[in-house]
Amino acid sequence: KENLLDRGLEIGATIDRRLNRMAQRNTLECIGDVRSLGCMNAIEIVKNRKTCEPNGDLAAKIAQGALKNGLILITAGPTRNVIRLLVPLTISDNLLEEGLDILEHSLEEAVLK
């Protein structure tokens, strides 16, 4: 009745577009890979895109910065360098964009400091 499957695919596509735009920025070379499966998304944080060496410390710094701005992020993977995103299917478009803005700002802050 609520078309949650369609909503999940829509949310996933929105997140995927934003994450890929972030990954293409030269200032955010810490994004090694963008992964998506429906509304489950993740970015791999690396020291350098050429070597793809995991950077768990930077991922933790990004998550801490996001938390200070009201966004809870989960790190995952053997070296804790993957930031996972799985938002509720009931999220509004405005709140989704706000969360992605916080993530992008947190990435920028962590890389530039």
C-alpha positions, 0 to 999 in steps of 0.5 A: 500500500505504501509502495515501500519497494519503490520508495527504497529504490528512489532513496537509493538512487538519490544517495547513489547520485550524491555519493558519486558526485562527491567521489568525482570531486578532486578535493574528496579523493578519500572516496575510493569506491561507492557501493549501492544495492537498493537503498543500502549504500556505502563509501569506502574511505582510502588514503589514496585512490591510486593505491586504495589503501584503507583509511579507518582513521579518516572514516572515524574522523568523518563519522565523529564530525557528522555526529557533531552535526546531528548525523549518525554514521556507521563504519564497517569493514575489517579496517573500519574504513567503510561508511554505511548508509541505510536510511528509513524508508519513511524519510522525507526528501528534505531530511535525506538531502539534509543528511547528505549535506551533513555527510558531504560537509563532514567529508570536506572538514575531515580532509581539509583539517 
